[in-house]
Amino acid sequence: MKDDLYNSRKSYEKGELSKKSVDSNPLQQFRSWFYECQDSGGVDEVNAMTLTTIDFDGFPRGRVVLLKKYDEFGFYFYTNYNSEKGKSIEVNNKVSLSFFWPNMERQVIIKGTAQKTSKVDSTNYFHSRPKGSQIGALVSDQSSVIKNRDILERQLKELEVEYENKDIPKPANWGGYLVSPISLGEA
Ligand SMILES: Cc1cc2nc3c(=O)[nH]c(=O)nc-3n(C[C@H](O)[C@H](O)[C@H](O)COP(=O)(O)O)c2cc1C
């Protein structure tokens, strides 16, 4: 059996990066690449990014999260604060975000620091999500082992009934992070 990928190669020729061709404002440059990629229709989730944090054992750990907003302050994603990533950020808020847009032959790597967004911001975003996702956040203990799938599904059904005609309160352990960039680059 042969598992090497020695012959899996292509030549990357879709454009070059030069000082002259990039915007002097990195966020503006990100915005134009983002829309270029979105408009191309060639990537399903343009806003999917790998968030890398430093684990308690000192090793980096990357996982995909969705970019939900970006502005002059940085890049926002939402999660369970009690998750592994939340706990890691609590101890070390130095993180990296990276995007890979294969059809553009482009990646963007952002280095920055993460901080929790305000409760108002988290609540606003929480309530903008479909009701099913809001209920999911109530029952889901992210990063922990599920004891029993039936219990989870029963809880989900009970909550669906309980909140059929009511607003779902944002769980205290759920909210946003803002990653304030220190550097933003393409490689
Ligand atoms: C396409 C995709 C998008 C995801 N988006 C998010 C997200 O926005 N927020 C989140 O907390 N987890 C998201 N996840 C799940 C995370 O990748 C991860 O499994 C989860 O957050 C637990 O990570 P942790 O144990 O390292 O904290 C997404 C996964 C995929 C595959």
PDBQT file of the ligand as one rigid body, heavy atoms in Angstrom, charges set to zero:
ROOT
HETATM    1  C1  LIG A 201     -17.561  24.583   9.607  1.00  0.00    +0.000 C 
HETATM    2  C2  LIG A 201     -17.482  24.633  11.116  1.00  0.00    +0.000 A 
HETATM    3  C3  LIG A 201     -17.836  25.796  11.764  1.00  0.00    +0.000 A 
HETATM    4  C4  LIG A 201     -17.779  25.883  13.149  1.00  0.00    +0.000 A 
HETATM    5  N1  LIG A 201     -18.093  27.053  13.771  1.00  0.00    +0.000 NA
HETATM    6  C5  LIG A 201     -18.001  27.146  15.106  1.00  0.00    +0.000 A 
HETATM    7  C6  LIG A 201     -18.239  28.404  15.760  1.00  0.00    +0.000 A 
HETATM    8  O1  LIG A 201     -18.505  29.434  15.130  1.00  0.00    +0.000 OA
HETATM    9  N2  LIG A 201     -18.139  28.420  17.116  1.00  0.00    +0.000 N 
HETATM   10  C7  LIG A 201     -17.820  27.311  17.858  1.00  0.00    +0.000 A 
HETATM   11  O2  LIG A 201     -17.751  27.414  19.073  1.00  0.00    +0.000 OA
HETATM   12  N3  LIG A 201     -17.563  26.121  17.262  1.00  0.00    +0.000 NA
HETATM   13  C8  LIG A 201     -17.646  26.025  15.918  1.00  0.00    +0.000 A 
HETATM   14  N4  LIG A 201     -17.359  24.819  15.293  1.00  0.00    +0.000 N 
HETATM   15  C9  LIG A 201     -16.964  23.663  16.134  1.00  0.00    +0.000 C 
HETATM   16  C10 LIG A 201     -15.474  23.816  16.503  1.00  0.00    +0.000 C 
HETATM   17  O3  LIG A 201     -14.667  23.509  15.389  1.00  0.00    +0.000 OA
HETATM   18  C11 LIG A 201     -15.053  22.918  17.682  1.00  0.00    +0.000 C 
HETATM   19  O4  LIG A 201     -15.269  21.568  17.378  1.00  0.00    +0.000 OA
HETATM   20  C12 LIG A 201     -15.819  23.258  18.966  1.00  0.00    +0.000 C 
HETATM   21  O5  LIG A 201     -15.976  24.655  19.101  1.00  0.00    +0.000 OA
HETATM   22  C13 LIG A 201     -15.071  22.709  20.202  1.00  0.00    +0.000 C 
HETATM   23  O6  LIG A 201     -13.747  23.187  20.156  1.00  0.00    +0.000 OA
HETATM   24  P1  LIG A 201     -12.751  23.169  21.422  1.00  0.00    +0.000 P 
HETATM   25  O7  LIG A 201     -13.059  21.898  22.183  1.00  0.00    +0.000 OA
HETATM   26  O8  LIG A 201     -11.385  23.173  20.842  1.00  0.00    +0.000 OA
HETATM   27  O9  LIG A 201     -13.059  24.393  22.245  1.00  0.00    +0.000 OA
HETATM   28  C14 LIG A 201     -17.385  24.740  13.913  1.00  0.00    +0.000 A 
HETATM   29  C15 LIG A 201     -17.006  23.572  13.240  1.00  0.00    +0.000 A 
HETATM   30  C16 LIG A 201     -17.046  23.522  11.869  1.00  0.00    +0.000 A 
HETATM   31  C17 LIG A 201     -16.622  22.236  11.174  1.00  0.00    +0.000 C 
ENDROOT
TORSDOF 0
